[in-house]
Amino acid sequence: MVSSNLLFIILVIGIALAFDFTNGMHDAANSISTIVSTRVLSPRLAVIWAAFFNFVAFLIFGTGVATTIGKGMIHIETVTPTVILAGLIGAISWNMITWYLGLPSSSSHALIGGYAGAAIAKGGWGVIIAGGWSKTLIFIVLAPTIGLMAGYLLKVITTWAIYLLKQNPAAVDKWSRILQLFSAAAYSLGHGSNDAQKTMGIITSLLYVGGLTQSFNVPLWVVLSAHSAIALGTLSGGWRIVRTMGQRITRLRPIDGFCAETSSAFSLFLATHLGIPVSTTHVITGAISGVGSVNRFSAVRWNVTFRIVWAWLFTIPAAAAFAAIIYFLIRLVS
């Protein structure tokens, strides 16, 4: 007979994969907003394109981000399945609120905020591993800055190349549409590799603290499940945030979309290689702003950008607060 502890762990794994699904749904906009707004692909084809590369990302990248999330930010010996459950519900709650409002907040930071909030509710501030948090918090600022600077630089380089090669607008539009297919694929690979690993880290932590594994090693079935969930979530869309990311920040042409996606992919590949959980939302927002500001600074609707920044600032504490409340409610009921 299956024990109640095992059933509870299976339930929490299901909720973790549900979070991964909402991550794909919520962050689908990051992968496809530029390629949809430039009309290189229709929304339907764009989500299929992004979902495919979200899934196959596991073939290329390791599990460094999963290790950071699982045992590099919270002292794992203080974690329980109840802590993970409360953290996930807190993250999902904040994800759905910001999705409904059309705000491209960070699913990644919602997850780490929820995880931390529930852990602090159980064990106090001593559960936090300062070293793991420092690099993550630094990249809250660094990730969009890298995206902005790389997007700006790449747009300047391509603009000069077009001028020197004396390319007419029709030719530029034709080859940049082809290039954007590759840049969107690269960005989706980066999105799938960094974001799916966060759920892998949570599930592996759950298996470890639940006594189902003797060491913190990410099983293959966890890798496949996490990538499948995020790919299915991407297929479900997320059109509210597509509109904000692809149309409201600045007007994009195919060449702009190529520059934004390529610079974002570079930033995500770097962070994943270093094992740092970053926000794909932060990166693409910075890149789009950087590309738009090359044409003219006023081309970027900075009021929309600042509204997004406010959502970023609130994400970790808001998800942490939700998770802490949920943890106390679960303890009260049980």
N, C-alpha and C positions, 0 to 999 in steps of 0.2 A: 504493500500500500504506500502511495506517495505521501511523504510527510507534509505537514502544514508549512514548514519552513521552506521546503523546495517549491511548493505551490506559490508561496509569497514571492520567492525569487523569480519564478517564471513570470508572475504578474508584473513585477518591476521591470524585467527585461522587455516585456511587451510595451510598457509605458515608455521606456528608453527608446525603443524603436519608433514609437508614436511621436516622440520628440524629434527624432531624426527625420521622420516624415514631414513634420511641420517646419523643420529647418529647411528641407528641400522646397517646400511650398512657399515659405516666407522668403527664402533667398533665391528662388527661381528668378526673381527680378534682376538680381545681380548678374546672373549668367546670361540673360537674354534681353535685358532692357535696351542695350545699345543696338543689337542686331535687329530687334523688332522696330525700334524707333527710326532706324535708317532704312527700313523696308527691304533689307537684304533677304530676310526670311519672314514668312508669316508666323504669327504667334504659335500656331499648332506645330509647324515644322521646327521652330526655334526651341520649344520645350523638349521635343524628341531629341534634337541634336544635343542639347545641354544634358538631358537625362542620361544619354548613352555615355558621354564622357565623364559625367559624375560617377557612373558605375565602374568604368574600366580604370579609373584612377588607382584602384588597389593594386593593379599590375605593375605600377611604376614606383610608388612611394612606400616607405616603411611605416613604422608605428611610433615614431618619436613623439608626435603630438599626443597620441593616446597615452603614452607613458607619463608625459608631463601632466595631463589632466588627471590621470588615475592615481598617481602617487607623488606628484611633484608639487602640488599646491595645497593639499590637505593631508595631515598626518593620517595615513590610511588605517592605523590601528584604532583610531577613534570613530571610524566610519561604521555604520550599520546599514542594513537594507532599508530601514525606515528613514534614515538620513537621505539616502539616495532617492527614495520615493518622493519625499517632500521636496528635495531639490529639483527633481524633474517636473513635478506638478507646478512648482513656482515658475520655472523657466517656460513651460508650455503656456501658463496663464499670461505671462508678459508677452510672449510671442503672439498669442491670439489677439490681445488687446492692440498691440502695435500694428498687426496685420489688418485688423478691422479699421483702424484709423488711417491706414495707408502710409505709416511711417516705417522707413527702412532701418529699423534698429538692428542691433547685432544679436542673432541667435546664439552665437558663440559666447558672448558676454552674459546673455541671459542664463545660459547653462552654468558657467562658472560662478555667476552671482548666486543662482539658486542653490548650487552645491555648497558654496561657502556659507550662505545664510542658514541652511539647515544644519550644517556641521557646527557652526558657532552656537546655534540654539541648543545643541546637545552638549557641546564640550567647552564653550567659551572661546575667547579669542586665541587661546593657546594652540588651537588646532591648525592655525594658519602657518604654512611654510613660507616665510618671507621671501626667500630666494626665488621660488617658483612664481610668486606674484609679481616680483619687481620687474622681470623681463616682460611679463604679460601686460602690466600697466604701462611700461615704457612704450610698448608697441601699440597701445591705444592711440598714442600721439604719433609714433613713428610710422605706423602702417599707412594712414591716409596721407602723411607727408611724403613718404616714398612714392605712393601712387600719384600724388599731385605733381611732384618734381619729374618723375619718369614720364608721365603723360605729357607734361609741358615740353620736356626735352625731345621726346620722340616726335611730337607734332612739329616742332621747329625743324628737326632734321628732315622730315618728310616734305615739309613746305619748301625748304631749300632745294631738295632733290627734284621736286616737281618743277621749280623755277629753272634750275640748271639744265634739266633734260627737256625743257620746253614742252611739257605735256599739256594737252588741251583738256578742258574740264570733262569732256565725254570719256576720254581715255582714262583719266584719273578715276572717275566714277566706276568704270568697268573693272579695272584691276584691283581697286580697293575693295570692291564687293567680294571678289574672290579671296583676297587676303583676310577679309573679316570672318570668313568661314573658319579659317585656321586660327585666328586670334580668339574667336568665341570658343572654339574647341579647347584651346590652351587654357583659357580662363576657367572653363568648366572642369578641366582636369585639376586645376589648382583649388577650385571650390570643393570638389569632391574629396580630394586628398586631405585638406586641412579640416573641413567641417565633419566629414564622416568619422575621422579619427577621434573626435571629441566624444562621440557616443560610444565608440569602441572602448575608450578609456573608462567611461562610466560603467559599462557592462562588465568589463574585466575586473574593475574594483569590486563590483557586486559579487562576482564569482569567487573572488579571493576572500572577501570578508564573510561570505556565506559558507566558506569551507569547501567549495566545489573544485578549487584549484589550489595547489600548494605553493605556487609562485606567480608573480605578475607577468604572465606571458599571454599575448592576445591570440586566442584560438582562431583558426581559419574561418570557422562558421560565424564567429562574431564579425570578422572583417567583411564577409560576404553579406551578412544580414544588414550591417550598417550601410554599406554602399547600395544595397537594394532598396532600403527604406528611403534614403535621401534621393535616389533616382526616381522612385515612384512619387515622392513628394514634389519633385521638380515637374513631373508630368502633369500634376494636378493644377499647376499654374501659379497664380499670385499676381493677378493683373492690376490690383490697386497699386502695388508698389512698383510695378513696371512703369506705370504712368508717371509716378514721381521721379524715378531714376532716369528714365529715358527721355522725358519730355519737359519736365519742369525745371531741371537744373540749367540746361542750356540746349540749344538746337544742335543736333548731331547729323553729320554727313557720314557716309561709309568710311572715308579716310579718318574721320574723328573717332568713329567706333573702333576701327582697327588700332589706333594709337592708345585709346583708353583700355581696351581689353588686353593688348600686349603688355603694356606697362603694369597692369594689375596682375597678370599671370606671372610676370617676373617677380613681383613682390611676394606673391603667394608661394611660389616655388622656393624662394629664399627662406621664408618663415618656416615652411614645412620641413625643409632640410635642417634647419636649426632646432626643430622640435618645439616651436613657439605657436601656441594657439592664437590666431589673429582673426579679425573680423573681415570677412570678404566684403561686407557692406561698406566698412570704412575705406577699404582699399579702392573699390570701384568708384565711390563718391569722390574721393580725392583725385583719382585719375580723370574722371569726367570734368571736374572743375579745372584741373590743370590744362586739359586739352582746350576747353572752352575759352580760357583766359588768354590763349595765344592769339586768337582772332582780335579780341579786345576784352579788357578786364570787365567791362559792363555787360559783356555777353553772358556772363554767369549770373544766374539769379541767386545772389548770395543770401537773400532772405530765406529761400528754400533750403540752402545749404546749412545755414545757422539753425533752422528748425530741426534738421536732421541731427546736427551736433547736439542739440538739447536732448533729443531722444537717446543718443549715445551716452550722455552723461548720467541720465537717469536709469539706464538699463541695469547695471550691476547692482546698485542699491535697491532698486524697485524689485527685481527678481529675488534678491536676498531677503527682502522684507516679506514678500509673498511666501517664500519657502519656509522662513522661520515661523510665520503664523500657521502654515499648514502642518509643520512638524509638531508644534504645540497642540494643535487640534487632533492630530493622529494619536499623540500620547494621551490626550484627555479622553478620547473615545476608547482607546485600548486599555 
